[in-house]
């Protein structure tokens, strides 16, 4: 399951990683790879500290932070194909005239679109300031549970408060440590909360052979094929075409 970047600060999103003060580690926003402060990492024939290592990781594994944000469909960006192309060209350093030539548009059209990008950014800043002013520090019982970034078929079934989620988990599981599921519900909203909890048992960025995945799921619930199928169906996990390996989905 991909990390929900909407929960990160703007600086964390732009950096491509977040820093966990409690665990003293840097965490890649895309794949969840962790680099612990104080450890030295060998990359190629050289050794690097954790901060340098995570930046190298982003560059070598994901291309760039720009790629991390745009290479897959991002429901929060809301860009049209043409807008995405303009961003791509701007990121590559092309001038307005060069972009216009590539897209067979007039330079004034490109300048207008760049103006609209800037206005949208201003609007987003004002909205964020207002949202944080009103929402931060308030009761969390009616806070909506975040939708995982790789969710499929997003609709009302994903609208669940923290209080509802906690109650669903309390009723659905015999135990949360270790995780033991009583029964897999028919109601879609409950399925999503349960599947999200089950996904937490798997490490992001790691590939699991089918036998190992089945063993973990069977320890949670006897009907593990059903759980496995819904993990794929709802976008919590992905698998190879031959179904031999599974991993937590990420954006």
C-alpha positions in Angstrom: 0.0 0.0 0.0 1.3 3.2 -1.1 2.0 5.9 1.5 -0.7 8.7 1.6 1.4 11.7 0.7 -1.5 14.0 1.5 -0.7 13.4 5.2 2.9 14.6 4.8 4.2 18.2 4.9 5.0 20.0 1.6 8.7 19.7 2.4 8.4 16.0 3.0 6.6 15.5 -0.4 9.2 17.7 -2.2 12.1 15.8 -0.6 10.7 12.4 -1.5 11.1 11.1 2.0 10.0 11.7 5.6 12.1 11.7 8.8 10.7 9.8 11.8 12.0 11.5 14.9 11.0 8.7 17.2 12.7 6.0 15.3 15.5 8.3 14.0 15.2 7.1 10.4 14.5 8.4 6.9 11.7 6.7 5.0 11.2 6.8 1.2 7.7 8.1 0.3 7.4 5.7 -2.6 8.5 2.3 -1.5 9.0 2.7 2.3 12.7 1.9 2.3 14.3 2.9 5.6 17.7 4.5 6.3 18.7 4.7 9.9 20.6 7.7 11.2 24.0 6.6 12.5 24.3 3.7 10.1 26.6 3.7 7.0 25.3 2.3 3.7 27.4 0.8 0.9 26.2 1.9 -2.5 28.4 0.6 -5.3 32.0 0.9 -4.1 31.4 3.9 -1.8 29.9 4.4 1.7 27.4 7.0 2.6 25.5 8.3 5.7 21.7 7.7 5.9 20.7 11.2 4.6 22.9 10.9 1.5 21.9 7.3 1.0 18.2 8.0 0.9 18.7 10.7 -1.7 20.8 8.3 -3.8 18.1 5.7 -3.3 15.4 8.0 -4.7 17.6 8.9 -7.7 18.6 5.3 -8.6 15.4 3.5 -7.7 12.7 6.1 -8.6 14.5 8.5 -11.0 13.6 11.6 -9.1 10.9 13.0 -6.8 9.2 14.4 -9.8 8.9 10.9 -11.2 7.6 9.6 -7.9 4.8 12.2 -7.9 3.8 11.9 -11.6 4.8 8.6 -13.1 1.5 6.9 -11.9 -2.0 8.3 -11.8 -2.3 10.5 -8.7 -5.9 11.3 -7.6 -4.7 14.4 -5.7 -3.0 16.1 -8.7 -6.0 16.0 -11.0 -4.0 16.9 -14.1 -5.2 16.4 -17.7 -2.8 14.7 -20.1 -1.9 18.1 -21.7 -1.2 19.7 -18.3 1.0 16.7 -17.4 2.9 17.2 -20.7 3.4 20.9 -19.9 4.8 20.1 -16.5 7.1 17.5 -18.0 8.5 20.0 -20.5 8.9 22.7 -17.8 10.7 20.2 -15.6 13.0 19.4 -18.5 13.8 23.2 -18.8 12.1 23.9 -22.1 11.1 27.5 -22.8 7.5 28.6 -23.6 8.3 28.8 -27.3 9.9 25.3 -27.3 6.9 23.8 -25.4 4.5 25.4 -27.8 6.4 23.9 -30.7 6.4 20.4 -29.2 2.6 20.6 -28.5 1.7 22.5 -31.6 0.1 25.3 -29.6 0.8 29.0 -29.4 3.3 30.4 -26.8 0.4 32.5 -25.4 -1.6 29.3 -24.7 1.4 27.9 -22.8 1.8 31.1 -20.8 -1.9 31.1 -19.9 -1.6 27.5 -18.7 1.4 28.4 -16.6 -0.5 31.3 -15.1 -3.4 29.0 -14.2 -0.9 26.6 -12.6 0.3 29.5 -10.4 -3.3 30.5 -9.5 -4.2 26.9 -8.6 -1.1 26.7 -6.3 -2.2 30.0 -4.6 -5.7 28.5 -4.1 -4.2 25.3 -2.7 -2.1 27.2 -0.2 -5.1 29.2 1.0 -7.2 26.1 1.3 -4.5 24.3 3.2 -4.1 27.2 5.7 -7.9 27.3 6.3 -8.2 23.6 6.6 -5.3 23.3 9.2 -6.7 26.3 11.1 -10.1 24.8 11.4 -9.3 21.0 11.7 -6.0 20.7 13.6 -6.3 20.1 17.3 -9.9 19.1 17.1 -11.4 15.8 18.2 -10.2 12.8 16.2 -13.2 10.5 16.7 -15.0 11.8 13.6 -11.8 12.1 11.5 -12.1 10.2 8.3 -9.8 7.3 7.7 -7.3 8.0 4.9 -7.9 6.1 1.6 -4.9 4.2 0.5 -3.2 5.7 -2.5 -3.7 2.6 -4.7 -7.4 2.1 -3.9 -9.7 0.9 -6.7 -13.3 1.9 -7.3 -13.2 4.7 -4.7 -16.7 5.6 -3.6 -18.9 5.9 -0.4 -17.6 2.6 0.9 -14.3 4.4 1.8 -16.0 7.0 4.0 -15.3 5.7 7.5 -14.4 7.7 10.6 -11.6 6.7 13.0 -14.2 5.8 15.6 -16.1 3.5 13.2 -12.8 1.9 12.1 -11.8 1.1 15.6 -15.2 -0.4 16.4 -15.0 -2.5 13.2 -11.6 -3.8 14.1 -12.7 -4.5 17.7 -15.7 -6.6 16.5 -14.0 -8.3 13.6 -10.8 -9.7 15.2 -10.4 -12.1 18.1 -7.0 -10.6 18.7 -5.0 -7.7 17.2 -1.7 -9.1 18.5 -1.3 -11.6 17.0 -3.8 -10.8 14.3 -6.7 -13.3 14.3 -9.8 -12.6 12.2 -13.2 -14.0 13.4 -15.0 -13.9 10.0 -14.7 -12.0 6.8 -17.7 -9.7 6.5 -20.0 -9.2 3.5 -20.2 -5.4 4.0 -17.8 -3.6 1.7 -16.9 -0.8 4.2 -15.9 -3.4 6.8 -13.9 -5.4 4.2 -11.7 -2.3 3.4 -10.9 -1.6 7.1 -10.1 -5.2 7.7 -7.9 -5.6 4.6 -6.1 -2.4 5.5 -5.2 -3.8 8.9 -4.1 -7.1 7.4 -1.9 -5.3 4.9 0.0 -3.8 7.9 1.4 -7.3 8.5 3.6 -7.0 5.4 6.7 -5.0 4.8 6.6 -2.3 2.1 9.1 -2.8 -0.7 9.5 -6.6 0.0 8.3 -9.3 -2.4 6.7 -12.3 -0.8 6.7 -15.8 -2.5 3.2 -17.2 -2.7 3.8 -19.9 -0.1 5.1 -17.3 2.5 2.2 -15.0 1.8 -0.3 -17.9 2.2 1.3 -18.9 5.5 1.0 -15.4 6.9 -2.6 -15.0 5.8 -3.6 -18.5 7.0 -2.3 -17.5 10.5 -4.8 -14.6 10.4 -7.8 -16.4 8.8 -8.4 -20.0 7.6 -9.9 -18.9 4.3 -6.7 -17.2 3.2 -7.5 -17.5 -0.6 -10.5 -15.1 -0.1 -8.3 -12.6 1.8 -5.6 -12.8 -0.8 -8.1 -12.2 -3.6 -9.6 -9.1 -2.0 -6.2 -7.7 -1.2 -5.5 -7.7 -4.9 -9.0 -6.6 -5.9 -9.0 -3.5 -3.6 -5.5 -2.5 -4.6 -3.8 -3.3 -1.3 -1.3 -5.7 -2.9 0.0 -6.6 -6.4 1.4 -9.8 -7.8 3.3 -11.1 -10.7 1.5 -12.5 -13.8 2.3 -16.1 -12.7 1.1 -15.3 -9.1 4.4 -16.5 -7.7 5.2 -13.2 -5.9 3.2 -10.6 -4.0 4.0 -7.2 -2.6 2.3 -4.2 -1.0 1.1 -1.8 -3.6 2.7 1.6 -3.9 2.4 4.8 -5.9 
